[in-house]
Amino acid sequence: MVLKLYGFALSTCTRRVAVVLHEKKVPFEFVQVDLTKGEHKAPEYKKFQPFGIVPYIDDDGFILYESRAIGRYIAAKYPSQGPALVPNVKDLQATALFEQAASVEASAFDPYASAAVAEKVFKPHYGGTPDEEVFQGYISKLSAKLDVYEQILAKQKYVAGNEITLADLFHLSYGSMLPFAGSDVIESKPHVASWFKEISARPSWQAVAGGVSHKSS
């Protein structure tokens, strides 16, 4: 049975999963859940994703939600397809450095990038008026975190070392939206800009950057 990805084509978290599936060359069927129609809040959907958000996967009857957890599952299930994306668990130091980088993405990058994008991109979409001061506050905090990224990436190619991992890919969906929100915070830091330009150019991201296709595989 082909793995099924249930999500919204333009959803940041749906694309976070799809880029991993493409990296690992895992065939999948994309099933659109229309957020604009509230399909993610329907009782039938919430049987599988009880929080009523996207995405989740159905892997031959195994249901899993939370985009980062799905990414880890895919990388672990298909270790020999495409780049490893996670270190061998027997390499304790490499694994620890990966988990460190993944934790930094979740705690130091995502909260500010996602909030900034929500303020300037999502809020107007739902009829709200963006608050420039609030937006700049998030960007200022993100910039301070990226100053540390700049130091790290001056010494190594990727956030967890010199091999690409899930921790790098997890940055793509919100990082790619910052310019649409009106911020060049990534581009303003040379090493961060070089790193983000490289990971953004990967075929896996190019396949989903504009939205997950119903024919993705």
N, C-alpha and C positions, 0 to 999 in steps of 0.2 A: 504494500500500500504506500503510495506517495505521500510524503509528509504534507500536511495542510497548514498554511499560515493564515490565521484569521486576523484581519486588521483593516485599517483605513489606508488607502494608497499613499497619502501625503503625511500620515502620522509619523512624527519623529521616532517614536519607539518601534513602530512597525518597520520603518526603514533600518533601524538599528539591528533588528533581527535579520532582515533580508540581506543586508550587506555581508553578514557572517555566512549565511547560506550560500551566497555567491562565492565568497572566498573559499569555502570548503567544497564547492562544486556539488552541492546537494540538490537534487531535483525537488521541486516543491510546487504545490498548487496554491495559488493565492486566492483566498475567499474574502471578498470585500464586505466589510461591516460598515454600513453608512452611518457615520456619526451625525450627519446633518439631519437624519431621520430618526435619530435616537435608538438605532438598532442595538447599540452596545448596552442599553438599559433594559432591553426586553428580557422577560423571565427566562426564555429559552437560551439566550446568550449567557445570562448570568449563572446558568447551571454549570458552565465551563469556566467562566471568568467572574467569580462572585463579586469582585469590586466594580464590575461594569465599565472597564476600560480596555483599550487594545494595547498589544495583541495577545494572542495565545496560539499555541500550536497543538495539533493533533497528530502524533507520530504513531500511527497504527494502533490507536486507542489510548496511547499515553498522552495525557493532557498536561500542558505546562504553560504557565503565564509568568510575567515579568521578563522584560526584554534582556536584561543582563544575565539572568538565570538561564534563559533559552540559549543565549550565545555560548555560555559555558557548557551547556549540555551538548550542543552541536559540535563544539570543538573537541569535547571528550569522546563523543561517539564516533567521530570520523578523524582520528589522529593522523592518518596517512594521506588524507585528501587535502591538496592545497597546502598552504603554510600551516604550521602547527597551531599558532595563535595562543597557545598556553604552553608553558614549559612542562617537561617531563616531571611528574610528581616526585620522582626519586631525586631530582636536583632541587634540594631544599632551598638553597639560596636564590636560584633563579625563580622558583615558585614564590618565594617570599617577596622578591622584588616586583614580580608581576602583581601580586595581591596588593602590594603597596601602591603601585601605579593605578590599579583599578579602584582602590579606595580613594585616592586623590581625585580621580575623575568624578566619582560619585559625591564627594564631599566638598571639593574646592573648585570644581569647574561647573558641573551641571546645575547646582542651585542658583548660581548667578547668571549663567548663560540662558538657562531655561526661563528664568524670571524676566530677564531683559527681553527675550523674544516674545514672551507672553504679553508684556506691557505694550510693545510697539507693533507686533504683528498679529497676535491672536485677539487682543482686546478690541481693536478697531473692527476686526472681522465679525465680532459679536455685538457690534453697535456701541462699544464703549469709546471713551476718549482717552488716549494715552497721556500719562503724566510724565513729562520730560524730566522733571526732577527725580522722580522715582526711577526712571530708566537710567539716568546718568549715575544714580547711586549704585545700581546693580553693576553697571559697566566699570565704575571706579573700583568696586570690590573685586570684580573679575580681573581687571588689569593688574591689581596687586598680586593676585594668585599667579597670573601669567608671567609676572616678573620672576617668580620662582621657577616656572617652567622654562623660562629663557636661560636661567643658570643651568638647569638640568640638561636641556637639549643642546647646550654649548659643549657638553662633554660626551654625549651619546646620541645615537641616531633616532631612537624612539623613547617613549616615556618609561619603558621598563628595561631598557638596555639597547642592544644593537640589533635585535630581531623584533619584527612587528608582532604585536599581540592584540588580543581583544581590547586591552586598555586603550590602545590608540584608536581602534575602530569605534569605540563607544563615544568618542568625542565628535564624530562626524555629523550626526543629525542636527544637533543644536549649533555646533560650530559653524556649519555651512549656512545657517540662517541669520547669523549675526550681521552680515553685510545688508541683508534685507531689512533688518531692524535699524540700520543706519550707523552701525559701528564698525570701525576698522581696527578694533583692539587686537585682533590676531595679527593682522598685517603690519601693525606698528612695531612688532618685536621680531627682529630678523630671524633668529633661530626657530621661534615658534612659527613664524610665517613659512619658512622653508619646510619644516616638518608637516604643517597642515596642508601645504600645497602638494606635497608628495603623496600623503595618504588620500587626499581628495581626488588625485589623478588615477587611483587604482581602478581597474575595470569593474571591480565589484561595486564600488561606490557609484561610478558612472552609470551602472545599470539601474540604480535605484534612486539616484539623486533627485530626479524629477518626479518620482512616485513609483511605487511598486507596481509592476505590470501583472495583469491577470495571466499572462503567459510566461511568467518568470520560471526559470529552471536552471 
